[in-house]
Amino acid sequence: MNFSRITRVAALGAVAALALTACAANEGTPDTTGAPEGPATSLTGTLVGAGASSQQVAIQTWTAGFQQANPDVTVDYDPAGSGTGRESFQQGAISFAGSDRAFKLDEITAGGFGACTEDSGIIELPAYISPIAIVFNLDGVESLNMDAATIAGVFAGTITNWNDPAIAAANPGATLPDLAISPVHRSDKSGTTGNFTDYLAAAAGDVWTHGSVEEWPVQSGEAAQGTSGVVAAVKGGQGTIGYADASQAGTLGTVAVGVGDEFVPYSPEAAAAVVDASPLEADRTAGDLAIKIDRTTEEAGVYPIILISYLIGCENYADEAIAPLVKGFFEYAVSAEGQDAAAASAGSAPISSGLRTKAEAAIALIK
């Protein structure tokens, strides 16, 4: 399994990618225990992808399981970032992409997906679901409750002290110091930032007036590269707070988010619950399973600050030899075995059986 940085653009089916900036980092060693055993198939060749680093550990795990059943297939995935993955897929440099957001309708209408035939639609599978944790470092405090307006105020710079009345009111048992809040945000263009600001804009738009953006719009606070950089900055300070893929939260304090009349801590189960409570986006083709996340739901037990990272491919590949490789890899990724393996290694939330059925129908369109 090769996750090297590839620096040249080549024809489809060849090993190619672009070395560019990274988005949400999710480092770790994949847990391949429980990978399915089975006879080798007739699949051979090299499958090249690039994109979201949030999916990196999951894709390593899926690759291990897929290659165990298909030892003559090599999967190369460059975790260069969601934007890079989408751009490389459009340019025809790779055969599949990973992205922390689906393509927008106007991007699809513009076309130019180099791996696909001219008349092909695209496949977008919500294969990786992960909570985004709000992490902080405050002596003696392991968890806090915050509603959407308070979270937005902290990151917009209008709530600046840990003993602010808005924080104290939701945490009557906590000892909150008279200490300045030091927000940490991503310095790079990031799908994690896009999902976090999407939540802020939807749930507290009167406080967070900067919209849903992938590049941090507020000048104040500390900037850090990648998820690992944000986590390191939060750990290295006192009174710091940031946002990161939940798999990287470690021993930092975390925020339970206000949903309806309760405060919900992050968990894979709560993340999966908000996906099932959210509709598919309108005006999409049968293979395009872009989900419109309901950030303002008040349904019990859901955690609305999540990212959905997509596996993206073609319905019709210009290179016919690539289609069965993409199809087989995507099938394993969304299978119960693949989802459980990713959950064990990356801490992601397995997709529901209902979403799996839709994903399997979308994958069947690949040819």
N, C-alpha and C positions, 0 to 999 in steps of 0.2 A: 504494500500500500504506500503510495508516494504522494506526499502533500507538499512537494517542492514548489517554489515560486517560479513560474514559467514566463519567459520574457520575450517570446516572439509570437506573432499572429500567423497561423498556418491554415491550411485548408481544413474543412470539416473532417472529423475522424482522426486528425493528427493531434498530437499533444500540443495544446496551445492555451495561453491565458495572458492576462495583462497584469504586471506588478504595479498595483496602485494602492491607495489608502485603505485602511481597514475600518469596519464598523464595529458592532458590539462584540467584544472579545469574550470568548468562553473557552478558557484553556482547560486541559485535563487529559487524563489517560482513559481511553475508552474501556468500558467493561464489556468484554466479549463473552463472558460466561453465559451459557444458555443459548448461544447462537445455534441455529438449526443445523443438524447434520443431514446430509442427503447425497445422492449420487450427483456427480458432475453433469452439467447439461452441455448442450452443443454450443453455448454462447462463447464467443472469442472476440478479442479486440480490446481497444482502449477507449474508455469513456472519460471525457474531460469536462469538468465543471468549475465554477468559481462563484464567489459571492459572500453571503452573510457569514461572519465568524461566529455569530450566535449559534449557528447550526454545526460548527466545526466538530465538536465531540460526537454529536449525534451522527453526522455523516461518516466519521471514522468508524463508529459502531456499525452503522448500516453497511459500510463497505466491507468490514470484516465478515459479517454474516452473509452478504451477497457473494463475496469471493470464495467463501468456504464451499458454497454450492456451485460456484462457477470459477474454478481455479485458473482458467485460461483468459479471464477478463481482468484488466487493470482499471481501477478507478482513480483518477487524479482530480483532487478538489483543492483549489486555491482559495483560502478564506480571506480574500482581499477586501471584502466589504460589499454590502448590498448594492450600492450604486455601481460599483465596478462590475459586479456580476450581471446586473441588468444591461449595462453598456456593452459588455463583452458578448452577451447573448445576442443582442441586437446586431452587433458587428459580425457575427458568425464565427467568433474566435473560440467558442465553447459550445458544447452540445446541450448542457443544462445549466441553470442558474439557481442559486439560493438567494432569497431576498426577504428582508423583514417587512416588506410591503408588496402588495400585488402591483402589477403595471396599472397605471391609470388608463381610463378609456381613451383619452386623447392620444396617449402614447401608443396604444394598440392600433388605433385608427391610422396613425402615421405610418405604421408598418415598418418594414425594413429588418425583419428578424432573419438574420443571415443563415441560421441553421435550418430554417423551415422553407418549404416550397412557397411560391408566391401566394397561393390561395389558402394557405394553412392558417388555422386558428392556433392559439396557444393553450397549453395546459398549465394551470396554476393550482397546486395542491397545498392546503394548509397542513403540512406534515409535522411541523415543530411548534409546539405551544409552550410558552414559558412565562411565568410571572416576572414582572419587573419589580424588584424590591426597592423600597426607599430605606436606605441604610444610613446610620448615624453613629457618631462616637461621642459619648457623653458619660463621664465617670458615674458608675453606680446605677445607670439606667439601661435596661435591656430591651424594653419595648415601650412604644408610645401609641396613643390613639390620635389620629388627625382626620378631620373631614376634608373634603376637596378644596374648600375655600382656604383653609389653613395651609394645606400643602402648596397651593398656588401662591399664597402670600409669601411663604418662605422662599420659594424659588424665584418669585418676581421681585423680591427685595423689599416688600412692604411689611413683613414680619421679620424683625431683625434680632430678637433676643429670645433665649430659651424660656424665660419666665413670662413671656407675653401672655396676656389673659386668654387669648384664643387657644393656646396650647394647654394652659393650666386648667381651663374649664373642662376639657375632655380627659384630663388625667389627674383627678383629685388626689390620688394616692402617691403621686410621683413627687420626688424632690427635684425641682427644676432650678438650676443655678441662674444667677444674674450674670449671664455670659452671652457674648455675641454669637449669633448663628453664622457659620461659614459654609455657604452652599458650594458644592462642587458639581461641575457639569462637564459634558464631553466637549473637547476642543475640535474633534473631527466630525465630519458629516456622518450621521449615525441613524440607523433604523431604530435603535433603542430610544434616542432622543425624539425621533418622530412619533413613536408610540406614546412616550411619556407626555409630550406636549399635546398630543391628540387628546389624551385623557384630561389634561388641565383645561384645554380649550372647551371641551364638551361639558365637563362637570363643574367648571368654575370660570366660565368665560368672562364674567364681570370683573374678576380679579386678574386672571391671566388673559391679557389682551393681545398676545403675540401670535395667536393662531397655532396650527399644527405644522411644525417645521422640523426638518432634519438637522439643521444647523442652529446652535444655541443663539437666541436673539438678544439676551440680556448681557450687558457689559460687566456687571458686577459679579462677584464670586470668583472661584478658582476654576481654571480650565485644565482638563487632563485628557491624555490620549487613550482612547479605548476603554473598555470596561475595566480591565486590569489597572489602568492608570487612575480611574475614578476611585476604585476600591482602595488602592494604595494611598491616595490622597486623603480619603476619609479616615483610614486607619492611622495615618501619620499626623493627624491633627487632633484637636480637642474642640468640641462644639461644632464639628463638621457634619455635613449631611449631603447625600448624593443619591443617585439612582443607578441601578445596575441589574443585569440579568441575575435572577435570584440564585442561580447556581453558584454565584461568586460572593454571596453575602457573608459566608463564613461565620465568624463570631461577633460580627458587628451588630449593634442594636438595629431593630427594624420597626417599621410603622405599620400598624393595623389601620386600614383605610375605612372611612365612613361610607357605608352602603345602607340606605334606608335608615332604620333605627338601630343598627348595630355597627360594630367595628370589626372588620374581617382581616385577619392576618393572611399573608400570602401562603399559598400551598398549590401543588399541582392540581389537586381536586377542585379548588376554588377557581383556578385559571380555566380548567376544562369546562366548568359549569357556565362561565360567562360566554364561552364560545358557543355552546349549545343554546344559549339564550339569545344569540345574535343571528340576524338573517344574512343570507347571501346578498351581495350587492346586485342591484338591478342592471339589466341590459348587458349581461354577460353571456357568453356562449356556454354550451353544455359542459365543456371541459374546463371552464374557468371558474374555480370555486373560491373567488375572492369573498371574504367575509366582512361585513360591516359591523365592527365590534360595537356593542351597546355599552358605551362607557358610563351611561347615566342610569343603568338598570338599578332597581331597588329590590330585585329578587334575592331572597335569603341565601347566604352562603357563597355568593360570587365575589371574586376579586377582579375589579375592572381594569387594573393597570397591568396589562399583559402585552406581549408581542406574539404575533403569529408569523412564523417564517415559512415562506413558500418554497417548494420545489417547482421549477418552471421549465417546461419543455415545449416541443412542437406537437401538434396533432399529426402533421405530415412532414417527415424529415427529407431534406434534399439528398442526404446520403442514406440510402436504404439500409446500409449495414449498421448504422447507429441506432435506428429505431428500436430493435429488440433489446439492445443494451440498456437504453433509457427506460424502456417499458419494464424490464426485469428489475432494475434497480429501484424504480419508483414503487413497484409492487411490493418489494421487500420492505421499503421504508414505511409504507402505510399499513403493513400487516400487523396483526396483534403481536407477533414475535418481535418484529422490528421496533414497534412503538414501546414495548416493554423493555427491550434492550436499551433503547435510548433513554428511557426514564431512569433506568438503573445507573447509567453512566453519566448522563447529562442533567438529570433532575427535571426533565421536561414532563409535561402532562400528556399522557397518551390520549389520542383522539378517541371519540366515542364510536360505538359500533355504527350509529347512523351516519356519521361523517365518513367513516371508512367505506361504507357502501357507496356513497357519492363519489369518493375518491377512486374506488375501483372501477366505477362506470366511466370516469374521466380518463383513467389510464387505458382502458380498453379502446379508446379512440386513437391511440398512438399507432402510427404505421409509417 
